[in-house]
Amino acid sequence: MPEKIRLAIVGIGNAASALIQGIEYYKDRLNDRGLLRPNLAGYRVSDIEIVAAVDISEKKVGKNVYEAIYENELDILVDFQNTMNVPVVMGNILDGVIVETEKNIKPAHFLPEDIAEYFKSTKTEIVLCLLPSGADNAVKFYANEAIKAKCAFINATPTKIATDEEFAKKFFNSELPLIGDDLQDQFGATILHKMIIQQMLDRGIDIKESYALDVGGGAESLNTIYRAREIKREIKSMSVTSALNIDAPIVAGTSDWVEFLNNKRNSMLWIVGKGFLGSEIIMDIKIQTEDGPNGGSVLVDVIRATKVAINQSAKGSIDEISAYGFKNPPISVKNPSVANNNLANFILGINRRN
Ligand SMILES: NC(=O)c1ccc[n+]([C@@H]2O[C@H](COP(=O)([O-])OP(=O)(O)OC[C@H]3O[C@@H](n4cnc5c(N)ncnc54)[C@H](O)[C@@H]3O)[C@@H](O)[C@H]2O)c1
């Protein structure tokens, strides 16, 4: 039996809810449907153990994390059995909440916990950062606390941490793994967009213009439209254009928040290309996904791969994991199957640099 993976989650929102539910859901070893990798280097999803939880919302702080997740938009789909009591502790608010979203997230009136000490006392090995987009100061704060507590750090937010040379150096010098930035979904508009355009290019179609715009109902969509629209648009658009090497105008991003969609996201894809004799091909596609679970599937792989990195004493930016699971990794790999192979080689210990 492999040892448990001791995980702290910072930000008990929809992505955290999906992850925590997934750990319970996949406890039944026969049920591995919906997973990219049921077994990763001998680790099952249920080998992940939540040992620490941090938030700042008055609805979540002080509650057991398994109850706190009920305060999100994502429905609770599993029946928790024999779970530990992991009370959510008060974090450092910094820029975690903005005026426009305060109606939905009211900060609790507690003094912040000493976060590095908390990670140490809970014997946390990996800190997973699931703060809202644009909370740059808060994300940096928790990354520094992870270093103080000698923990690996996974940044699922678009804040530049793994792609920041200073942070990469700090983690390297502290002999700790660093992974990020901006989590990639299991299957969403960005992947679909890239796949379709790639196929059209392979068939000789000249891409003229394209967009992928989405509206969502989760807290993160609301937060994005107020303060992270630009960076999200830049990362998502770059993720499509840089992977495909085309110069047609491509726009990808979040355009609005519609409360009744809850944690769902509707993405509209528009693609115009020209074929033989300049004949036009126009595509207008809609896809609906659910944010939390869509990220959860990649998170369980990234967390287990980070445990492998710890076992291998890998330090600094772990590019193979970041390129596999993130939209904005320090070194991107255009072809997803190459990223998959690189991760598999990393897990086997092939081509390690340190
Ligand atoms: N599919 C996905 O879920 C997906 C995909 C890509 C990226 N991401 C990224 O993951 C992150 C989390 O997404 P989400 O949908 O769970 O967001 P969410 O808004 O549902 O949850 C964020 C949580 O962070 C808490 N928080 C805010 N400030 C804090 C602070 N200073 N300290 C501690 N906690 C604080 C909030 O109270 C809330 O519980 C976002 O940055 C998002 O861009 C998610």
Ligand as a Chemical Component Dictionary entry (heavy atoms), coordinates in Angstrom:
data_LIG
# 
_chem_comp.id                   LIG 
_chem_comp.type                 NON-POLYMER 
_chem_comp.pdbx_formal_charge   0 
_chem_comp.three_letter_code    LIG 
# 
loop_
_chem_comp_atom.comp_id 
_chem_comp_atom.atom_id 
_chem_comp_atom.alt_atom_id 
_chem_comp_atom.type_symbol 
_chem_comp_atom.charge 
_chem_comp_atom.model_Cartn_x 
_chem_comp_atom.model_Cartn_y 
_chem_comp_atom.model_Cartn_z 
_chem_comp_atom.pdbx_ordinal 
LIG N1  N1  N 0  -12.136 23.825 -13.900 1  
LIG C1  C1  C 0  -11.717 24.547 -12.883 2  
LIG O1  O1  O 0  -12.254 24.502 -11.793 3  
LIG C2  C2  C 0  -10.538 25.450 -13.095 4  
LIG C3  C3  C 0  -9.852  25.453 -14.323 5  
LIG C4  C4  C 0  -8.793  26.320 -14.480 6  
LIG C5  C5  C 0  -8.402  27.157 -13.452 7  
LIG N2  N2  N 1  -9.064  27.123 -12.267 8  
LIG C6  C6  C 0  -8.653  28.059 -11.209 9  
LIG O2  O2  O 0  -8.828  27.502 -9.914  10 
LIG C7  C7  C 0  -9.116  28.559 -8.997  11 
LIG C8  C8  C 0  -10.292 28.166 -8.110  12 
LIG O3  O3  O 0  -11.469 28.067 -8.872  13 
LIG P1  P1  P 0  -12.897 27.841 -8.139  14 
LIG O4  O4  O 0  -13.907 27.699 -9.203  15 
LIG O5  O5  O -1 -12.774 26.814 -7.099  16 
LIG O6  O6  O 0  -13.085 29.265 -7.414  17 
LIG P2  P2  P 0  -14.135 29.641 -6.256  18 
LIG O7  O7  O 0  -14.362 31.097 -6.387  19 
LIG O8  O8  O 0  -15.280 28.713 -6.280  20 
LIG O9  O9  O 0  -13.300 29.366 -4.898  21 
LIG C9  C9  C 0  -12.291 30.228 -4.402  22 
LIG C10 C10 C 0  -12.227 30.071 -2.886  23 
LIG O10 O10 O 0  -11.125 30.829 -2.382  24 
LIG C11 C11 C 0  -11.538 31.459 -1.162  25 
LIG N3  N3  N 0  -10.622 32.578 -0.885  26 
LIG C12 C12 C 0  -10.643 33.846 -1.404  27 
LIG N4  N4  N 0  -9.606  34.558 -0.917  28 
LIG C13 C13 C 0  -8.929  33.757 -0.070  29 
LIG C14 C14 C 0  -7.773  33.947 0.733   30 
LIG N5  N5  N 0  -7.082  35.097 0.721   31 
LIG N6  N6  N 0  -7.328  32.906 1.489   32 
LIG C15 C15 C 0  -7.995  31.712 1.488   33 
LIG N7  N7  N 0  -9.112  31.481 0.736   34 
LIG C16 C16 C 0  -9.576  32.489 -0.034  35 
LIG C17 C17 C 0  -12.971 31.853 -1.423  36 
LIG O11 O11 O 0  -13.668 32.117 -0.228  37 
LIG C18 C18 C 0  -13.476 30.603 -2.150  38 
LIG O12 O12 O 0  -13.933 29.633 -1.236  39 
LIG C19 C19 C 0  -9.332  29.818 -9.835  40 
LIG O13 O13 O 0  -8.184  30.617 -9.806  41 
LIG C20 C20 C 0  -9.556  29.272 -11.236 42 
LIG O14 O14 O 0  -9.124  30.174 -12.249 43 
LIG C21 C21 C 0  -10.127 26.296 -12.060 44 
# 
loop_
_chem_comp_bond.comp_id 
_chem_comp_bond.atom_id_1 
_chem_comp_bond.atom_id_2 
_chem_comp_bond.value_order 
_chem_comp_bond.pdbx_ordinal 
LIG N1  C1  SING 1  
LIG C1  O1  DOUB 2  
LIG C1  C2  SING 3  
LIG C2  C3  SING 4  
LIG C2  C21 DOUB 5  
LIG C3  C4  DOUB 6  
LIG C4  C5  SING 7  
LIG C5  N2  DOUB 8  
LIG N2  C6  SING 9  
LIG N2  C21 SING 10 
LIG C6  O2  SING 11 
LIG C6  C20 SING 12 
LIG O2  C7  SING 13 
LIG C7  C8  SING 14 
LIG C7  C19 SING 15 
LIG C8  O3  SING 16 
LIG O3  P1  SING 17 
LIG P1  O4  DOUB 18 
LIG P1  O5  SING 19 
LIG P1  O6  SING 20 
LIG O6  P2  SING 21 
LIG P2  O7  DOUB 22 
LIG P2  O8  SING 23 
LIG P2  O9  SING 24 
LIG O9  C9  SING 25 
LIG C9  C10 SING 26 
LIG C10 O10 SING 27 
LIG C10 C18 SING 28 
LIG O10 C11 SING 29 
LIG C11 N3  SING 30 
LIG C11 C17 SING 31 
LIG N3  C12 SING 32 
LIG N3  C16 SING 33 
LIG C12 N4  DOUB 34 
LIG N4  C13 SING 35 
LIG C13 C14 SING 36 
LIG C13 C16 DOUB 37 
LIG C14 N5  SING 38 
LIG C14 N6  DOUB 39 
LIG N6  C15 SING 40 
LIG C15 N7  DOUB 41 
LIG N7  C16 SING 42 
LIG C17 O11 SING 43 
LIG C17 C18 SING 44 
LIG C18 O12 SING 45 
LIG C19 O13 SING 46 
LIG C19 C20 SING 47 
LIG C20 O14 SING 48 
# 
